């Protein structure tokens, strides 16, 4: 896929306003960046992609599994929004995870987009059994364009008591997007894991149509209220 207008094969190492504008312009066209491994002796590059088919979770058809509802109800995690965006994206970029595509430039640029109010994280925190400060055990992050939330990545740390933490964050995200009047939740790709929550594949043309409709709207991110998640997701249409 060709890069968006004004994008170079690799942006400057330091994030700046121009790089942030390029990323926002790309998402408005349906493109998203992924780091491409460097060839021997070469420079790392940034690839721009447009999945076809595209994965989306229809907000009005999100499926909340009973087990996940029980986990949310148990209050095992303290769920927050935008309190440690850097921690979430860096955990998603952990080089020990297979198929990594998040490099330093993407981290720095999305952290800048977060500071500018365009990127958001949903986080699951848990206090260790031995006590002490809460620990980040799961989360997700993504980018807002119009009334579309473009989900980028998620992670969980079962070794720290974070089993199902990313799923809990996804449920809270969907509830928040519903309350704020968002129209589109883009997951880029479909997977068996996401299908359990209602993720479906749509053709590129249909995704572009839905994206155009979402770009015509401008909901605000607003206050994040995890206490209302279950009520929102179980409310009758």
N, C-alpha and C positions, 0 to 999 in steps of 0.2 A: 504494500500500500504506500502510495506517495505521501511525503510529509505534508502537513498543512502549510499554507502560505507563510513565508518568512521564517520557516523552521529550517535549521541547518541539520546536517547528518548527525552532529553532536553539539549540544549547546555548551556554552562556556561552563567550566566547573563550578563557578560561584553562581548561586541563584540570583536572579535580578528580576525587575519588573517586566522586562521584555520576555524573559523565559516564561514567566507566569502567564503573560498574555497569550503566548503561543500555545501553552497547554490548554487554557480556557477556550481558545479558538478551535483547537483540535476537537475537544469534547463536544462543542456545539455542532461540529460536522459529523459526529459519530465515531471519531478516531480516539485511540488511547495509546500511550507509549509503553514500551517494554524495552529494557536493556538487552542488547544483543552482545553475546560474548565476543571478545576481541579475538581476531585471528593472531597467530604467533607473530610478534613484532609489530602488530597494528594497534590502533587506538580503539577503545570501546566505542560503540555506536548506539544510537537510540533508534529503535524501530517504531513505526507508527502503524497501527493495525485497525481493521474494521471487521469484526467477526461476522460471518455469514454461514449459518444462521446465528442469531444473537440470543443470548440468554436474558430473560427478564422475569421478575417476580411480580405478577399483577397484584397491586396493593389490596384490591378488594377480594382477592382469592387466596390470600396467604393462608396456609394450613398450619395451625398450631397443634403439634402432637400432644397427646394427653400427658405423656411423661415430661415433656418440656414445660407444659403449664404447671405441673406439680413442682418442678425445679424452680420456676419463677416464684411460685407461691411460697416456697420454703424460705425465700430470702437468703439463700446460701451465699449469694454475691451482693455486694453493693455496686449498683450500676450507675455510672456517671457518664457525662458527655463533655468532651473537649477539655479534660483536666490534664491529660498527658498524651497529646497527639503524637509527639516525637517518640514516646515510649511504645505506642501502638505500631507505628509504621516501621520502627526499627525491629520490633519483635516479628512483624510480618516478613521483614527482609533477612531474618536470621539465615546465614549461609548454610547452616546445617539442614535446613528444610529443602527437600528435593524440588527441582524445577524453578529455582529462584529467578526472578526477573526484575527485582527492585534494587537499583544500585544507588550510589551516593548522590548522584545528581537528582534522581527521582525523589529521594528522601528529602534533600535540601529544598527542592522546588515545591514539593507538597507541604513542607513545613512553612514555607513562605506563603503559600496559598491559604494555609490554615490561619496564619496571622492576619491575612487580608480578609478573612471571613468566608472563603469559598470552600474550604475543606474541613471536614468534621470527623471526629472519632467517637465511638461508643465503647465504653470500657467496663470490664468486670473486675472488681477488686475483692480480695478476701483476706481476712486477718488470719495469720498462721495459728495453728493449734497451740503453739507455745506462747502466743501473745506477740505484742509488738505492733509495728505500723502495718496497715493493709498493704498487700502486694498485688500488682497488676497480673492477673492470671488469664486474661483473654480480652479480645476486642476486635474491632473492625474499623476501617476508615474508608472515606470516599469523598467525591467532589460533587458540589451542587452547581448545576447550570439550569436556570429557570426553575421549573417544577420537576426537574429530574435529579435523582440522586444516583450517581455513577459509583457503585460499590467497587472498591479496588481489591482489598484483601482482608482476611481475617486470621486470627490465630487463637490458640488456647494452650494452656500449660497444665496438663493433667498431673505432672510431677509436683506441682505446687497447689494441688487441690482445685484445678481449673477445668475439670471434666465438664463438657457441655457449655463452657463459658462463652464461646463464640456464638453458639446457637441462641443463648439467652440474649446476647447483644443484638443479634439479628432480629429477634422478636421485638425487642424494645425499639429498634430502629424503625421497623415497619409501623408500629403503633404511633411513633412520633410523626412519621411522614404522613400517615392518615390524618392525624389531628391538624397538621399544619397545611393540608390541602395540596400535597405533592401528587403528581400524576404518574410518575414513572420511576421504577427501581430497576436499574440496569445492572446485571451481573456479568456482562460480557460473554461468558460461556455458560452452557448448561452442564450440570453434573448430576450423578445419582444422589449425591449428598444434598444438593440444593433442590432437587426434584421433590424431596420429602416435604418441603415447605411451599410447594406450588410453583417452582420455577419451570418455565416453558421456553421452547425455542420459537423464534419468529424470524421470518425472512428479513433480509437487509432493508428492502423497500418498506416493509411494515414498520421496522424499527425507526427508520428515518421519518416516517409519517408521525409516529408517536412522539419522537423527539421534537419535531417541529411544533407539535401541539403543546408540548411541555415548555418549550422555550417562549411561547406566547404568554405564559403565566409567570408570576413573580411572587410566590409565597415567601414569607420570612422564616428563618430557622426557628426563632422563638425560644421559649423556655422548654427545657427538657424535663419531663415529669414521669419518671419511671413508675411511680405509684399508680398511674392510670393505665399501664400497659395491658393488663389482663382485661380490664373493663372495655378498653378500646377494641381489642382483638376478638372478644366474644360478643360484642354488641351485634344485634340484628341489623341487617342492612335496611 
